[in-house]
Amino acid sequence: MKKRVKTLILSMVIVSFMTLILPVTSRASGFDPAYYARKYPDVANAVGTSTSALVNHYINFGIYEGRFQNEAEEQAGIPLNTYVDVDIANQTVTYVQDGVPILSTPCVTGNVSLNRDTPTGLYAVYGHVRGKWLNGPTWHSWVEYWMPFTKGGCGLHDANWRSKFGGEIYKTDGSHGCVNLPPEVAKQFFDLATIGTVVKVH
């Protein structure tokens, strides 16, 4: 019994801690918390109606369950009409807004020859950092714009150490898994892709 109580207390502490560190001012791109709570009462009953709790649910569960993030998406019948599209085969990153591509650039994804492929799938930006050191076993790189989207730490960021992007660079001289962007357009993506923005990698 004591063991169960200790486990329960520990779980509550962890949940409380995670709630505290969530960026309560962060909002998914186009995310409407009032709509989300009203549309999905099961979610509101389970996690509450605070913006941080609803954004967290949308990022971790709602996207994959096909839930809409606002009324406009529901009316359009397309839950993913605003997102970042990462096309590995064509080495491009495109920001699609309301179903219309508004910004596109060549990129460099994970190094295929070293099995560091950028993981494919449906994700969401969960960090939005202006200026950060990216550290790893063999790298220590400063980036101006950091937008992580996988639990493994892959993200979108500028890469001022590269002079070329696109083509077949990624096959033998790609990244460690991240999506490298030209510095001159990275800021534009940073301004558009806020926390909660869907990232589709294929």
RALIN-V786878 format. One record per helix or strand of 3 or more residues. SS is the DSSP state (H for helix, E for strand). FROM is the first residue (numbers start at 0). LEN is the number of residues. If there is no record, write none. Layout:
ss=(SS	SS)
from=(FROM	FROM)
len=(LEN	LEN)
//
This chain:
ss=(H	H	H	H	H	E	E	E	E	E	E	E	H	E	H	E)
from=(1	32	40	50	70	82	91	99	120	128	139	154	168	178	182	197)
len=(20	7	7	12	6	5	6	9	4	7	9	4	5	3	10	4)
//
